[in-house]
Amino acid sequence: MALDKTSLKNRILFELQAQGFGVGTTDKDGIDWIDKFATAIANAVVDEIQQNAETSVEGEKIL
């Protein structure tokens, strides 16, 4: 299975919930910060992996 942002975000949310975090809850402003943090982490990780993979391929001249 390929790594994508949505599946990684869901995995992060699952692990946070397993550790006792209030997944799916909102703060007094109505914002679900755990979801926002999971989205940000997943986006950053997947983007970094993809960028490093592209750099490695270009460095090896495998285009």
C-alpha positions as CSV (number, residue, x, y, z in Angstrom):
1,M,0.0,0.0,0.0
2,A,1.4,3.4,-1.0
3,L,1.8,6.1,1.7
4,D,-0.6,8.9,1.2
5,K,-1.6,11.9,3.3
6,T,-5.0,10.7,4.3
7,S,-3.9,7.2,5.4
8,L,-1.0,8.6,7.4
9,K,-3.3,11.2,9.0
10,N,-5.8,8.4,10.0
11,R,-2.9,6.4,11.4
12,I,-1.7,9.3,13.5
13,L,-5.2,9.9,14.8
14,F,-5.6,6.2,15.7
15,E,-2.3,6.3,17.6
16,L,-3.1,9.5,19.4
17,Q,-6.5,8.1,20.4
18,A,-4.7,4.9,21.7
19,Q,-2.5,7.2,23.8
20,G,-5.6,8.8,25.4
21,F,-5.9,12.0,23.4
22,G,-9.4,13.4,22.8
23,V,-9.6,12.7,19.0
24,G,-12.7,14.3,17.5
25,T,-13.2,16.8,20.3
26,T,-13.2,20.5,19.8
27,D,-12.0,23.4,22.0
28,K,-14.0,26.3,23.2
29,D,-13.6,27.9,19.7
30,G,-15.0,24.8,18.0
31,I,-11.6,23.8,16.6
32,D,-10.5,20.2,16.6
33,W,-6.8,20.8,17.1
34,I,-5.8,17.1,17.2
35,D,-7.2,16.7,13.7
36,K,-5.3,19.9,12.5
37,F,-2.1,18.7,14.0
38,A,-2.5,15.2,12.5
39,T,-3.1,16.7,9.1
40,A,-0.1,19.0,9.3
41,I,2.2,16.2,10.4
42,A,0.9,13.8,7.7
43,N,1.3,16.5,5.0
44,A,4.8,17.4,6.0
45,V,6.0,13.7,6.3
46,V,4.5,12.6,2.9
47,D,5.8,15.8,1.2
48,E,9.3,15.3,2.6
49,I,9.4,11.6,1.6
50,Q,8.3,12.4,-1.9
51,Q,10.8,15.3,-2.3
52,N,13.6,13.1,-1.0
53,A,12.6,10.3,-3.4
54,E,12.6,12.7,-6.3
55,T,16.0,14.1,-5.4
56,S,17.4,10.6,-5.1
57,V,16.1,9.6,-8.5
58,E,17.4,12.8,-10.1
59,G,20.8,12.3,-8.4
60,E,21.1,8.8,-9.8
61,K,20.0,10.1,-13.3
62,I,17.1,7.7,-13.4
63,L,14.5,9.8,-15.0
